[in-house]
Amino acid sequence: MKDLWDKNGLKLLAFVAFIFILYTIYDNVQEHQEFLEKAEQNQVEERVWRKYVVNGLLEGPRFSVQIGALPDSSIPTKHNDS
């Protein structure tokens, strides 16, 4: 019995991990599709005050848009950017 477990135990563990990863990906895709459907139904028009692009050396570009903020606010914070 021990020889059988030594031979197939790692394969069984890898298979269970594979099934878990597939289930997690499937669940994330379903959640993302629901989010996109809700976002499409609740479209809101808002004025864009500023657009930022920060080009990192190792990470690549990061984009930020400042919407619905006061026009004299030049520093994006957690309250005035998205």
mmCIF file of the N, C-alpha and C atoms, coordinates in Angstrom:
data_MODEL
# 
_entry.id   MODEL 
# 
loop_
_atom_site.group_PDB 
_atom_site.id 
_atom_site.type_symbol 
_atom_site.label_atom_id 
_atom_site.label_alt_id 
_atom_site.label_comp_id 
_atom_site.label_asym_id 
_atom_site.label_entity_id 
_atom_site.label_seq_id 
_atom_site.pdbx_PDB_ins_code 
_atom_site.Cartn_x 
_atom_site.Cartn_y 
_atom_site.Cartn_z 
_atom_site.occupancy 
_atom_site.B_iso_or_equiv 
_atom_site.pdbx_formal_charge 
_atom_site.auth_seq_id 
_atom_site.auth_comp_id 
_atom_site.auth_asym_id 
_atom_site.auth_atom_id 
_atom_site.pdbx_PDB_model_num 
ATOM 1   N N  . MET A 1 1  ? 0.820   -1.190 0.000   1.00 0.00 ? 1  MET A N  1 
ATOM 2   C CA . MET A 1 1  ? 0.000   0.000  0.000   1.00 0.00 ? 1  MET A CA 1 
ATOM 3   C C  . MET A 1 1  ? 0.865   1.254  0.000   1.00 0.00 ? 1  MET A C  1 
ATOM 4   N N  . LYS A 1 2  ? 1.960   1.226  0.775   1.00 0.00 ? 2  LYS A N  1 
ATOM 5   C CA . LYS A 1 2  ? 2.845   2.376  0.831   1.00 0.00 ? 2  LYS A CA 1 
ATOM 6   C C  . LYS A 1 2  ? 3.500   2.631  -0.520  1.00 0.00 ? 2  LYS A C  1 
ATOM 7   N N  . ASP A 1 3  ? 3.861   1.560  -1.239  1.00 0.00 ? 3  ASP A N  1 
ATOM 8   C CA . ASP A 1 3  ? 4.455   1.729  -2.567  1.00 0.00 ? 3  ASP A CA 1 
ATOM 9   C C  . ASP A 1 3  ? 3.461   2.372  -3.534  1.00 0.00 ? 3  ASP A C  1 
ATOM 10  N N  . LEU A 1 4  ? 2.198   2.001  -3.400  1.00 0.00 ? 4  LEU A N  1 
ATOM 11  C CA . LEU A 1 4  ? 1.167   2.589  -4.255  1.00 0.00 ? 4  LEU A CA 1 
ATOM 12  C C  . LEU A 1 4  ? 1.018   4.079  -3.962  1.00 0.00 ? 4  LEU A C  1 
ATOM 13  N N  . TRP A 1 5  ? 1.035   4.453  -2.658  1.00 0.00 ? 5  TRP A N  1 
ATOM 14  C CA . TRP A 1 5  ? 0.918   5.871  -2.300  1.00 0.00 ? 5  TRP A CA 1 
ATOM 15  C C  . TRP A 1 5  ? 2.146   6.646  -2.770  1.00 0.00 ? 5  TRP A C  1 
ATOM 16  N N  . ASP A 1 6  ? 3.330   6.073  -2.605  1.00 0.00 ? 6  ASP A N  1 
ATOM 17  C CA . ASP A 1 6  ? 4.550   6.747  -3.045  1.00 0.00 ? 6  ASP A CA 1 
ATOM 18  C C  . ASP A 1 6  ? 4.539   6.953  -4.554  1.00 0.00 ? 6  ASP A C  1 
ATOM 19  N N  . LYS A 1 7  ? 3.962   6.015  -5.266  1.00 0.00 ? 7  LYS A N  1 
ATOM 20  C CA . LYS A 1 7  ? 3.955   6.077  -6.718  1.00 0.00 ? 7  LYS A CA 1 
ATOM 21  C C  . LYS A 1 7  ? 2.910   7.068  -7.231  1.00 0.00 ? 7  LYS A C  1 
ATOM 22  N N  . ASN A 1 8  ? 1.717   7.073  -6.645  1.00 0.00 ? 8  ASN A N  1 
ATOM 23  C CA . ASN A 1 8  ? 0.611   7.870  -7.177  1.00 0.00 ? 8  ASN A CA 1 
ATOM 24  C C  . ASN A 1 8  ? 0.193   9.038  -6.287  1.00 0.00 ? 8  ASN A C  1 
ATOM 25  N N  . GLY A 1 9  ? 0.758   9.177  -5.105  1.00 0.00 ? 9  GLY A N  1 
ATOM 26  C CA . GLY A 1 9  ? 0.359   10.227 -4.178  1.00 0.00 ? 9  GLY A CA 1 
ATOM 27  C C  . GLY A 1 9  ? 0.623   11.625 -4.715  1.00 0.00 ? 9  GLY A C  1 
ATOM 28  N N  . LEU A 1 10 ? 1.783   11.814 -5.275  1.00 0.00 ? 10 LEU A N  1 
ATOM 29  C CA . LEU A 1 10 ? 2.128   13.137 -5.818  1.00 0.00 ? 10 LEU A CA 1 
ATOM 30  C C  . LEU A 1 10 ? 1.265   13.474 -7.027  1.00 0.00 ? 10 LEU A C  1 
ATOM 31  N N  . LYS A 1 11 ? 0.964   12.483 -7.850  1.00 0.00 ? 11 LYS A N  1 
ATOM 32  C CA . LYS A 1 11 ? 0.091   12.707 -8.999  1.00 0.00 ? 11 LYS A CA 1 
ATOM 33  C C  . LYS A 1 11 ? -1.314  13.087 -8.550  1.00 0.00 ? 11 LYS A C  1 
ATOM 34  N N  . LEU A 1 12 ? -1.804  12.408 -7.509  1.00 0.00 ? 12 LEU A N  1 
ATOM 35  C CA . LEU A 1 12 ? -3.135  12.707 -6.991  1.00 0.00 ? 12 LEU A CA 1 
ATOM 36  C C  . LEU A 1 12 ? -3.180  14.113 -6.403  1.00 0.00 ? 12 LEU A C  1 
ATOM 37  N N  . LEU A 1 13 ? -2.170  14.483 -5.665  1.00 0.00 ? 13 LEU A N  1 
ATOM 38  C CA . LEU A 1 13 ? -2.095  15.819 -5.090  1.00 0.00 ? 13 LEU A CA 1 
ATOM 39  C C  . LEU A 1 13 ? -2.035  16.886 -6.186  1.00 0.00 ? 13 LEU A C  1 
ATOM 40  N N  . ALA A 1 14 ? -1.263  16.654 -7.219  1.00 0.00 ? 14 ALA A N  1 
ATOM 41  C CA . ALA A 1 14 ? -1.180  17.598 -8.337  1.00 0.00 ? 14 ALA A CA 1 
ATOM 42  C C  . ALA A 1 14 ? -2.522  17.707 -9.052  1.00 0.00 ? 14 ALA A C  1 
ATOM 43  N N  . PHE A 1 15 ? -3.227  16.600 -9.200  1.00 0.00 ? 15 PHE A N  1 
ATOM 44  C CA . PHE A 1 15 ? -4.538  16.617 -9.861  1.00 0.00 ? 15 PHE A CA 1 
ATOM 45  C C  . PHE A 1 15 ? -5.550  17.411 -9.037  1.00 0.00 ? 15 PHE A C  1 
ATOM 46  N N  . VAL A 1 16 ? -5.550  17.217 -7.724  1.00 0.00 ? 16 VAL A N  1 
ATOM 47  C CA . VAL A 1 16 ? -6.458  17.971 -6.858  1.00 0.00 ? 16 VAL A CA 1 
ATOM 48  C C  . VAL A 1 16 ? -6.141  19.455 -6.913  1.00 0.00 ? 16 VAL A C  1 
ATOM 49  N N  . ALA A 1 17 ? -4.864  19.812 -6.903  1.00 0.00 ? 17 ALA A N  1 
ATOM 50  C CA . ALA A 1 17 ? -4.475  21.221 -7.020  1.00 0.00 ? 17 ALA A CA 1 
ATOM 51  C C  . ALA A 1 17 ? -4.908  21.797 -8.370  1.00 0.00 ? 17 ALA A C  1 
ATOM 52  N N  . PHE A 1 18 ? -4.788  21.020 -9.423  1.00 0.00 ? 18 PHE A N  1 
ATOM 53  C CA . PHE A 1 18 ? -5.204  21.463 -10.762 1.00 0.00 ? 18 PHE A CA 1 
ATOM 54  C C  . PHE A 1 18 ? -6.705  21.728 -10.801 1.00 0.00 ? 18 PHE A C  1 
ATOM 55  N N  . ILE A 1 19 ? -7.498  20.820 -10.229 1.00 0.00 ? 19 ILE A N  1 
ATOM 56  C CA . ILE A 1 19 ? -8.956  20.999 -10.187 1.00 0.00 ? 19 ILE A CA 1 
ATOM 57  C C  . ILE A 1 19 ? -9.309  22.245 -9.368  1.00 0.00 ? 19 ILE A C  1 
ATOM 58  N N  . PHE A 1 20 ? -8.632  22.466 -8.249  1.00 0.00 ? 20 PHE A N  1 
ATOM 59  C CA . PHE A 1 20 ? -8.870  23.649 -7.431  1.00 0.00 ? 20 PHE A CA 1 
ATOM 60  C C  . PHE A 1 20 ? -8.558  24.928 -8.200  1.00 0.00 ? 20 PHE A C  1 
ATOM 61  N N  . ILE A 1 21 ? -7.473  24.955 -8.930  1.00 0.00 ? 21 ILE A N  1 
ATOM 62  C CA . ILE A 1 21 ? -7.102  26.130 -9.720  1.00 0.00 ? 21 ILE A CA 1 
ATOM 63  C C  . ILE A 1 21 ? -8.123  26.376 -10.829 1.00 0.00 ? 21 ILE A C  1 
ATOM 64  N N  . LEU A 1 22 ? -8.575  25.324 -11.491 1.00 0.00 ? 22 LEU A N  1 
ATOM 65  C CA . LEU A 1 22 ? -9.603  25.480 -12.523 1.00 0.00 ? 22 LEU A CA 1 
ATOM 66  C C  . LEU A 1 22 ? -10.890 26.053 -11.945 1.00 0.00 ? 22 LEU A C  1 
ATOM 67  N N  . TYR A 1 23 ? -11.303 25.551 -10.793 1.00 0.00 ? 23 TYR A N  1 
ATOM 68  C CA . TYR A 1 23 ? -12.519 26.050 -10.151 1.00 0.00 ? 23 TYR A CA 1 
ATOM 69  C C  . TYR A 1 23 ? -12.365 27.524 -9.773  1.00 0.00 ? 23 TYR A C  1 
ATOM 70  N N  . THR A 1 24 ? -11.212 27.904 -9.253  1.00 0.00 ? 24 THR A N  1 
ATOM 71  C CA . THR A 1 24 ? -10.961 29.287 -8.864  1.00 0.00 ? 24 THR A CA 1 
ATOM 72  C C  . THR A 1 24 ? -11.006 30.209 -10.073 1.00 0.00 ? 24 THR A C  1 
ATOM 73  N N  . ILE A 1 25 ? -10.395 29.806 -11.163 1.00 0.00 ? 25 ILE A N  1 
ATOM 74  C CA . ILE A 1 25 ? -10.418 30.613 -12.381 1.00 0.00 ? 25 ILE A CA 1 
ATOM 75  C C  . ILE A 1 25 ? -11.837 30.743 -12.909 1.00 0.00 ? 25 ILE A C  1 
ATOM 76  N N  . TYR A 1 26 ? -12.585 29.654 -12.923 1.00 0.00 ? 26 TYR A N  1 
ATOM 77  C CA . TYR A 1 26 ? -13.971 29.687 -13.396 1.00 0.00 ? 26 TYR A CA 1 
ATOM 78  C C  . TYR A 1 26 ? -14.815 30.636 -12.536 1.00 0.00 ? 26 TYR A C  1 
ATOM 79  N N  . ASP A 1 27 ? -14.649 30.573 -11.229 1.00 0.00 ? 27 ASP A N  1 
ATOM 80  C CA . ASP A 1 27 ? -15.399 31.437 -10.325 1.00 0.00 ? 27 ASP A CA 1 
ATOM 81  C C  . ASP A 1 27 ? -15.042 32.903 -10.552 1.00 0.00 ? 27 ASP A C  1 
ATOM 82  N N  . ASN A 1 28 ? -13.767 33.204 -10.760 1.00 0.00 ? 28 ASN A N  1 
ATOM 83  C CA . ASN A 1 28 ? -13.346 34.581 -11.027 1.00 0.00 ? 28 ASN A CA 1 
ATOM 84  C C  . ASN A 1 28 ? -13.905 35.092 -12.342 1.00 0.00 ? 28 ASN A C  1 
ATOM 85  N N  . VAL A 1 29 ? -13.962 34.246 -13.354 1.00 0.00 ? 29 VAL A N  1 
ATOM 86  C CA . VAL A 1 29 ? -14.523 34.657 -14.643 1.00 0.00 ? 29 VAL A CA 1 
ATOM 87  C C  . VAL A 1 29 ? -16.009 34.958 -14.504 1.00 0.00 ? 29 VAL A C  1 
ATOM 88  N N  . GLN A 1 30 ? -16.733 34.125 -13.763 1.00 0.00 ? 30 GLN A N  1 
ATOM 89  C CA . GLN A 1 30 ? -18.164 34.369 -13.546 1.00 0.00 ? 30 GLN A CA 1 
ATOM 90  C C  . GLN A 1 30 ? -18.385 35.690 -12.808 1.00 0.00 ? 30 GLN A C  1 
ATOM 91  N N  . GLU A 1 31 ? -17.597 35.932 -11.784 1.00 0.00 ? 31 GLU A N  1 
ATOM 92  C CA . GLU A 1 31 ? -17.727 37.172 -11.017 1.00 0.00 ? 31 GLU A CA 1 
ATOM 93  C C  . GLU A 1 31 ? -17.403 38.390 -11.881 1.00 0.00 ? 31 GLU A C  1 
ATOM 94  N N  . HIS A 1 32 ? -16.396 38.271 -12.723 1.00 0.00 ? 32 HIS A N  1 
ATOM 95  C CA . HIS A 1 32 ? -16.019 39.380 -13.611 1.00 0.00 ? 32 HIS A CA 1 
ATOM 96  C C  . HIS A 1 32 ? -17.120 39.654 -14.634 1.00 0.00 ? 32 HIS A C  1 
ATOM 97  N N  . GLN A 1 33 ? -17.748 38.618 -15.165 1.00 0.00 ? 33 GLN A N  1 
ATOM 98  C CA . GLN A 1 33 ? -18.837 38.810 -16.121 1.00 0.00 ? 33 GLN A CA 1 
ATOM 99  C C  . GLN A 1 33 ? -20.028 39.497 -15.464 1.00 0.00 ? 33 GLN A C  1 
ATOM 100 N N  . GLU A 1 34 ? -20.351 39.133 -14.235 1.00 0.00 ? 34 GLU A N  1 
ATOM 101 C CA . GLU A 1 34 ? -21.430 39.803 -13.514 1.00 0.00 ? 34 GLU A CA 1 
ATOM 102 C C  . GLU A 1 34 ? -21.099 41.271 -13.294 1.00 0.00 ? 34 GLU A C  1 
ATOM 103 N N  . PHE A 1 35 ? -19.847 41.562 -12.948 1.00 0.00 ? 35 PHE A N  1 
ATOM 104 C CA . PHE A 1 35 ? -19.427 42.949 -12.750 1.00 0.00 ? 35 PHE A CA 1 
ATOM 105 C C  . PHE A 1 35 ? -19.559 43.752 -14.042 1.00 0.00 ? 35 PHE A C  1 
ATOM 106 N N  . LEU A 1 36 ? -19.142 43.167 -15.154 1.00 0.00 ? 36 LEU A N  1 
ATOM 107 C CA . LEU A 1 36 ? -19.234 43.874 -16.436 1.00 0.00 ? 36 LEU A CA 1 
ATOM 108 C C  . LEU A 1 36 ? -20.687 44.138 -16.826 1.00 0.00 ? 36 LEU A C  1 
ATOM 109 N N  . GLU A 1 37 ? -21.568 43.182 -16.558 1.00 0.00 ? 37 GLU A N  1 
ATOM 110 C CA . GLU A 1 37 ? -22.987 43.384 -16.863 1.00 0.00 ? 37 GLU A CA 1 
ATOM 111 C C  . GLU A 1 37 ? -23.575 44.513 -16.023 1.00 0.00 ? 37 GLU A C  1 
ATOM 112 N N  . LYS A 1 38 ? -23.245 44.552 -14.731 1.00 0.00 ? 38 LYS A N  1 
ATOM 113 C CA . LYS A 1 38 ? -23.737 45.626 -13.868 1.00 0.00 ? 38 LYS A CA 1 
ATOM 114 C C  . LYS A 1 38 ? -23.164 46.978 -14.290 1.00 0.00 ? 38 LYS A C  1 
ATOM 115 N N  . ALA A 1 39 ? -21.890 47.014 -14.644 1.00 0.00 ? 39 ALA A N  1 
ATOM 116 C CA . ALA A 1 39 ? -21.264 48.261 -15.062 1.00 0.00 ? 39 ALA A CA 1 
ATOM 117 C C  . ALA A 1 39 ? -21.871 48.765 -16.366 1.00 0.00 ? 39 ALA A C  1 
ATOM 118 N N  . GLU A 1 40 ? -22.212 47.854 -17.259 1.00 0.00 ? 40 GLU A N  1 
ATOM 119 C CA . GLU A 1 40 ? -22.818 48.250 -18.528 1.00 0.00 ? 40 GLU A CA 1 
ATOM 120 C C  . GLU A 1 40 ? -24.218 48.815 -18.315 1.00 0.00 ? 40 GLU A C  1 
ATOM 121 N N  . GLN A 1 41 ? -24.949 48.312 -17.357 1.00 0.00 ? 41 GLN A N  1 
ATOM 122 C CA . GLN A 1 41 ? -26.302 48.788 -17.085 1.00 0.00 ? 41 GLN A CA 1 
ATOM 123 C C  . GLN A 1 41 ? -26.308 50.101 -16.315 1.00 0.00 ? 41 GLN A C  1 
ATOM 124 N N  . ASN A 1 42 ? -25.260 50.395 -15.573 1.00 0.00 ? 42 ASN A N  1 
ATOM 125 C CA . ASN A 1 42 ? -25.201 51.596 -14.739 1.00 0.00 ? 42 ASN A CA 1 
ATOM 126 C C  . ASN A 1 42 ? -24.147 52.576 -15.232 1.00 0.00 ? 42 ASN A C  1 
ATOM 127 N N  . GLN A 1 43 ? -24.234 52.975 -16.470 1.00 0.00 ? 43 GLN A N  1 
ATOM 128 C CA . GLN A 1 43 ? -23.260 53.906 -17.018 1.00 0.00 ? 43 GLN A CA 1 
ATOM 129 C C  . GLN A 1 43 ? -23.543 55.313 -16.497 1.00 0.00 ? 43 GLN A C  1 
ATOM 130 N N  . VAL A 1 44 ? -22.483 56.011 -16.141 1.00 0.00 ? 44 VAL A N  1 
ATOM 131 C CA . VAL A 1 44 ? -22.587 57.368 -15.619 1.00 0.00 ? 44 VAL A CA 1 
ATOM 132 C C  . VAL A 1 44 ? -21.614 58.236 -16.398 1.00 0.00 ? 44 VAL A C  1 
ATOM 133 N N  . GLU A 1 45 ? -22.081 59.417 -16.765 1.00 0.00 ? 45 GLU A N  1 
ATOM 134 C CA . GLU A 1 45 ? -21.209 60.354 -17.472 1.00 0.00 ? 45 GLU A CA 1 
ATOM 135 C C  . GLU A 1 45 ? -20.618 61.314 -16.459 1.00 0.00 ? 45 GLU A C  1 
ATOM 136 N N  . GLU A 1 46 ? -19.308 61.477 -16.487 1.00 0.00 ? 46 GLU A N  1 
ATOM 137 C CA . GLU A 1 46 ? -18.604 62.321 -15.528 1.00 0.00 ? 46 GLU A CA 1 
ATOM 138 C C  . GLU A 1 46 ? -17.500 63.082 -16.270 1.00 0.00 ? 46 GLU A C  1 
ATOM 139 N N  . ARG A 1 47 ? -17.206 64.269 -15.793 1.00 0.00 ? 47 ARG A N  1 
ATOM 140 C CA . ARG A 1 47 ? -16.161 65.080 -16.415 1.00 0.00 ? 47 ARG A CA 1 
ATOM 141 C C  . ARG A 1 47 ? -14.787 64.607 -15.953 1.00 0.00 ? 47 ARG A C  1 
ATOM 142 N N  . VAL A 1 48 ? -13.857 64.506 -16.878 1.00 0.00 ? 48 VAL A N  1 
ATOM 143 C CA . VAL A 1 48 ? -12.477 64.119 -16.577 1.00 0.00 ? 48 VAL A CA 1 
ATOM 144 C C  . VAL A 1 48 ? -11.674 65.395 -16.392 1.00 0.00 ? 48 VAL A C  1 
ATOM 145 N N  . TRP A 1 49 ? -11.076 65.537 -15.213 1.00 0.00 ? 49 TRP A N  1 
ATOM 146 C CA . TRP A 1 49 ? -10.295 66.740 -14.937 1.00 0.00 ? 49 TRP A CA 1 
ATOM 147 C C  . TRP A 1 49 ? -8.847  66.582 -15.376 1.00 0.00 ? 49 TRP A C  1 
ATOM 148 N N  . ARG A 1 50 ? -8.250  65.475 -15.047 1.00 0.00 ? 50 ARG A N  1 
ATOM 149 C CA . ARG A 1 50 ? -6.845  65.266 -15.415 1.00 0.00 ? 50 ARG A CA 1 
ATOM 150 C C  . ARG A 1 50 ? -6.619  63.788 -15.743 1.00 0.00 ? 50 ARG A C  1 
ATOM 151 N N  . LYS A 1 51 ? -5.630  63.558 -16.599 1.00 0.00 ? 51 LYS A N  1 
ATOM 152 C CA . LYS A 1 51 ? -5.222  62.197 -16.925 1.00 0.00 ? 51 LYS A CA 1 
ATOM 153 C C  . LYS A 1 51 ? -3.730  62.082 -16.618 1.00 0.00 ? 51 LYS A C  1 
ATOM 154 N N  . TYR A 1 52 ? -3.348  60.972 -15.988 1.00 0.00 ? 52 TYR A N  1 
ATOM 155 C CA . TYR A 1 52 ? -1.955  60.745 -15.625 1.00 0.00 ? 52 TYR A CA 1 
ATOM 156 C C  . TYR A 1 52 ? -1.478  59.429 -16.222 1.00 0.00 ? 52 TYR A C  1 
ATOM 157 N N  . VAL A 1 53 ? -0.248  59.438 -16.672 1.00 0.00 ? 53 VAL A N  1 
ATOM 158 C CA . VAL A 1 53 ? 0.418   58.200 -17.075 1.00 0.00 ? 53 VAL A CA 1 
ATOM 159 C C  . VAL A 1 53 ? 1.786   58.216 -16.411 1.00 0.00 ? 53 VAL A C  1 
ATOM 160 N N  . VAL A 1 54 ? 2.045   57.182 -15.619 1.00 0.00 ? 54 VAL A N  1 
ATOM 161 C CA . VAL A 1 54 ? 3.339   57.044 -14.962 1.00 0.00 ? 54 VAL A CA 1 
ATOM 162 C C  . VAL A 1 54 ? 4.000   55.825 -15.572 1.00 0.00 ? 54 VAL A C  1 
ATOM 163 N N  . ASN A 1 55 ? 5.125   56.053 -16.213 1.00 0.00 ? 55 ASN A N  1 
ATOM 164 C CA . ASN A 1 55 ? 5.836   54.960 -16.863 1.00 0.00 ? 55 ASN A CA 1 
ATOM 165 C C  . ASN A 1 55 ? 6.934   54.465 -15.931 1.00 0.00 ? 55 ASN A C  1 
ATOM 166 N N  . GLY A 1 56 ? 6.744   53.294 -15.360 1.00 0.00 ? 56 GLY A N  1 
ATOM 167 C CA . GLY A 1 56 ? 7.723   52.725 -14.447 1.00 0.00 ? 56 GLY A CA 1 
ATOM 168 C C  . GLY A 1 56 ? 8.833   52.003 -15.196 1.00 0.00 ? 56 GLY A C  1 
ATOM 169 N N  . LEU A 1 57 ? 9.963   51.910 -14.568 1.00 0.00 ? 57 LEU A N  1 
ATOM 170 C CA . LEU A 1 57 ? 11.112  51.261 -15.199 1.00 0.00 ? 57 LEU A CA 1 
ATOM 171 C C  . LEU A 1 57 ? 10.895  49.761 -15.347 1.00 0.00 ? 57 LEU A C  1 
ATOM 172 N N  . LEU A 1 58 ? 10.371  49.104 -14.320 1.00 0.00 ? 58 LEU A N  1 
ATOM 173 C CA . LEU A 1 58 ? 10.203  47.662 -14.367 1.00 0.00 ? 58 LEU A CA 1 
ATOM 174 C C  . LEU A 1 58 ? 8.752   47.230 -14.541 1.00 0.00 ? 58 LEU A C  1 
ATOM 175 N N  . GLU A 1 59 ? 7.798   48.073 -14.164 1.00 0.00 ? 59 GLU A N  1 
ATOM 176 C CA . GLU A 1 59 ? 6.403   47.670 -14.176 1.00 0.00 ? 59 GLU A CA 1 
ATOM 177 C C  . GLU A 1 59 ? 5.658   48.061 -15.436 1.00 0.00 ? 59 GLU A C  1 
ATOM 178 N N  . GLY A 1 60 ? 6.136   48.982 -16.195 1.00 0.00 ? 60 GLY A N  1 
ATOM 179 C CA . GLY A 1 60 ? 5.408   49.458 -17.358 1.00 0.00 ? 60 GLY A CA 1 
ATOM 180 C C  . GLY A 1 60 ? 4.497   50.612 -16.983 1.00 0.00 ? 60 GLY A C  1 
ATOM 181 N N  . PRO A 1 61 ? 3.679   51.075 -17.914 1.00 0.00 ? 61 PRO A N  1 
ATOM 182 C CA . PRO A 1 61 ? 2.855   52.259 -17.642 1.00 0.00 ? 61 PRO A CA 1 
ATOM 183 C C  . PRO A 1 61 ? 1.684   51.961 -16.715 1.00 0.00 ? 61 PRO A C  1 
ATOM 184 N N  . ARG A 1 62 ? 1.379   52.932 -15.861 1.00 0.00 ? 62 ARG A N  1 
ATOM 185 C CA . ARG A 1 62 ? 0.196   52.899 -15.006 1.00 0.00 ? 62 ARG A CA 1 
ATOM 186 C C  . ARG A 1 62 ? -0.636  54.118 -15.354 1.00 0.00 ? 62 ARG A C  1 
ATOM 187 N N  . PHE A 1 63 ? -1.919  53.927 -15.527 1.00 0.00 ? 63 PHE A N  1 
ATOM 188 C CA . PHE A 1 63 ? -2.807  54.993 -15.946 1.00 0.00 ? 63 PHE A CA 1 
ATOM 189 C C  . PHE A 1 63 ? -3.715  55.375 -14.791 1.00 0.00 ? 63 PHE A C  1 
ATOM 190 N N  . SER A 1 64 ? -3.950  56.676 -14.628 1.00 0.00 ? 64 SER A N  1 
ATOM 191 C CA . SER A 1 64 ? -4.848  57.181 -13.604 1.00 0.00 ? 64 SER A CA 1 
ATOM 192 C C  . SER A 1 64 ? -5.632  58.337 -14.197 1.00 0.00 ? 64 SER A C  1 
ATOM 193 N N  . VAL A 1 65 ? -6.922  58.389 -13.873 1.00 0.00 ? 65 VAL A N  1 
ATOM 194 C CA . VAL A 1 65 ? -7.790  59.446 -14.372 1.00 0.00 ? 65 VAL A CA 1 
ATOM 195 C C  . VAL A 1 65 ? -8.442  60.104 -13.178 1.00 0.00 ? 65 VAL A C  1 
ATOM 196 N N  . GLN A 1 66 ? -8.370  61.421 -13.107 1.00 0.00 ? 66 GLN A N  1 
ATOM 197 C CA . GLN A 1 66 ? -8.985  62.166 -12.025 1.00 0.00 ? 66 GLN A CA 1 
ATOM 198 C C  . GLN A 1 66 ? -10.347 62.647 -12.498 1.00 0.00 ? 66 GLN A C  1 
ATOM 199 N N  . ILE A 1 67 ? -11.402 62.122 -11.884 1.00 0.00 ? 67 ILE A N  1 
ATOM 200 C CA . ILE A 1 67 ? -12.757 62.471 -12.303 1.00 0.00 ? 67 ILE A CA 1 
ATOM 201 C C  . ILE A 1 67 ? -13.535 63.024 -11.115 1.00 0.00 ? 67 ILE A C  1 
ATOM 202 N N  . GLY A 1 68 ? -14.450 63.906 -11.414 1.00 0.00 ? 68 GLY A N  1 
ATOM 203 C CA . GLY A 1 68 ? -15.363 64.424 -10.419 1.00 0.00 ? 68 GLY A CA 1 
ATOM 204 C C  . GLY A 1 68 ? -14.709 65.129 -9.253  1.00 0.00 ? 68 GLY A C  1 
ATOM 205 N N  . ALA A 1 69 ? -13.526 65.679 -9.430  1.00 0.00 ? 69 ALA A N  1 
ATOM 206 C CA . ALA A 1 69 ? -12.831 66.358 -8.353  1.00 0.00 ? 69 ALA A CA 1 
ATOM 207 C C  . ALA A 1 69 ? -12.889 67.864 -8.591  1.00 0.00 ? 69 ALA A C  1 
ATOM 208 N N  . LEU A 1 70 ? -12.483 68.594 -7.572  1.00 0.00 ? 70 LEU A N  1 
ATOM 209 C CA . LEU A 1 70 ? -12.413 70.042 -7.737  1.00 0.00 ? 70 LEU A CA 1 
ATOM 210 C C  . LEU A 1 70 ? -11.300 70.386 -8.717  1.00 0.00 ? 70 LEU A C  1 
ATOM 211 N N  . PRO A 1 71 ? -11.503 71.368 -9.601  1.00 0.00 ? 71 PRO A N  1 
ATOM 212 C CA . PRO A 1 71 ? -10.487 71.668 -10.602 1.00 0.00 ? 71 PRO A CA 1 
ATOM 213 C C  . PRO A 1 71 ? -9.185  72.203 -10.022 1.00 0.00 ? 71 PRO A C  1 
ATOM 214 N N  . ASP A 1 72 ? -9.190  72.796 -8.818  1.00 0.00 ? 72 ASP A N  1 
ATOM 215 C CA . ASP A 1 72 ? -7.942  73.316 -8.265  1.00 0.00 ? 72 ASP A CA 1 
ATOM 216 C C  . ASP A 1 72 ? -7.151  72.248 -7.503  1.00 0.00 ? 72 ASP A C  1 
ATOM 217 N N  . SER A 1 73 ? -7.675  71.035 -7.413  1.00 0.00 ? 73 SER A N  1 
ATOM 218 C CA . SER A 1 73 ? -6.962  69.947 -6.769  1.00 0.00 ? 73 SER A CA 1 
ATOM 219 C C  . SER A 1 73 ? -6.022  69.306 -7.777  1.00 0.00 ? 73 SER A C  1 
ATOM 220 N N  . SER A 1 74 ? -4.724  69.450 -7.553  1.00 0.00 ? 74 SER A N  1 
ATOM 221 C CA . SER A 1 74 ? -3.764  68.945 -8.530  1.00 0.00 ? 74 SER A CA 1 
ATOM 222 C C  . SER A 1 74 ? -3.123  67.621 -8.112  1.00 0.00 ? 74 SER A C  1 
ATOM 223 N N  . ILE A 1 75 ? -3.320  67.190 -6.879  1.00 0.00 ? 75 ILE A N  1 
ATOM 224 C CA . ILE A 1 75 ? -2.722  65.949 -6.411  1.00 0.00 ? 75 ILE A CA 1 
ATOM 225 C C  . ILE A 1 75 ? -3.823  64.906 -6.241  1.00 0.00 ? 75 ILE A C  1 
ATOM 226 N N  . PRO A 1 76 ? -3.760  63.803 -6.970  1.00 0.00 ? 76 PRO A N  1 
ATOM 227 C CA . PRO A 1 76 ? -4.799  62.785 -6.804  1.00 0.00 ? 76 PRO A CA 1 
ATOM 228 C C  . PRO A 1 76 ? -4.671  62.097 -5.452  1.00 0.00 ? 76 PRO A C  1 
ATOM 229 N N  . THR A 1 77 ? -5.796  61.944 -4.783  1.00 0.00 ? 77 THR A N  1 
ATOM 230 C CA . THR A 1 77 ? -5.843  61.226 -3.513  1.00 0.00 ? 77 THR A CA 1 
ATOM 231 C C  . THR A 1 77 ? -6.864  60.120 -3.629  1.00 0.00 ? 77 THR A C  1 
ATOM 232 N N  . LYS A 1 78 ? -7.071  59.388 -2.548  1.00 0.00 ? 78 LYS A N  1 
ATOM 233 C CA . LYS A 1 78 ? -8.045  58.305 -2.589  1.00 0.00 ? 78 LYS A CA 1 
ATOM 234 C C  . LYS A 1 78 ? -9.472  58.846 -2.685  1.00 0.00 ? 78 LYS A C  1 
ATOM 235 N N  . HIS A 1 79 ? -9.672  60.135 -2.443  1.00 0.00 ? 79 HIS A N  1 
ATOM 236 C CA . HIS A 1 79 ? -11.005 60.718 -2.501  1.00 0.00 ? 79 HIS A CA 1 
ATOM 237 C C  . HIS A 1 79 ? -11.333 61.341 -3.844  1.00 0.00 ? 79 HIS A C  1 
ATOM 238 N N  . ASN A 1 80 ? -10.343 61.646 -4.666  1.00 0.00 ? 80 ASN A N  1 
ATOM 239 C CA . ASN A 1 80 ? -10.635 62.361 -5.907  1.00 0.00 ? 80 ASN A CA 1 
ATOM 240 C C  . ASN A 1 80 ? -10.040 61.733 -7.159  1.00 0.00 ? 80 ASN A C  1 
ATOM 241 N N  . ASP A 1 81 ? -9.661  60.483 -7.108  1.00 0.00 ? 81 ASP A N  1 
ATOM 242 C CA . ASP A 1 81 ? -9.188  59.829 -8.331  1.00 0.00 ? 81 ASP A CA 1 
ATOM 243 C C  . ASP A 1 81 ? -9.774  58.440 -8.437  1.00 0.00 ? 81 ASP A C  1 
ATOM 244 N N  . SER A 1 82 ? -9.695  57.882 -9.631  1.00 0.00 ? 82 SER A N  1 
ATOM 245 C CA . SER A 1 82 ? -10.158 56.512 -9.831  1.00 0.00 ? 82 SER A CA 1 
ATOM 246 C C  . SER A 1 82 ? -9.374  55.895 -10.960 1.00 0.00 ? 82 SER A C  1 
# 
